[in-house]
């Protein structure tokens, strides 16, 4: 799937379909919960990065003086805000 979809292997989380399960296997349940946890971590990282990008773009719009210095300060302030 990694090569087919172009997604890194550590971002692929196979899970089992429980539609016809009568008795669950705890070993399989743990794998499904671990996959869900990784998905949530990835979503949280994405949201954190979006907040930083948004904070940088808001403070940098309209001001081209000393752009590198402002970006450094913006990243630091965005990181503190999060």
Residue pairs with C-beta under 8 A, 6 or more apart in sequence:
1 7
1 12
2 8
2 9
2 12
11 42
13 35
13 36
13 38
13 39
14 35
15 31
15 32
15 35
16 28
16 31
16 32
18 24
48 82
51 78
51 81
51 82
52 75
52 78
52 79
52 82
55 74
55 77
55 78
55 81
56 71
56 74
56 75
56 78
59 70
59 74
59 77
60 67
60 70
60 71
60 74
63 70
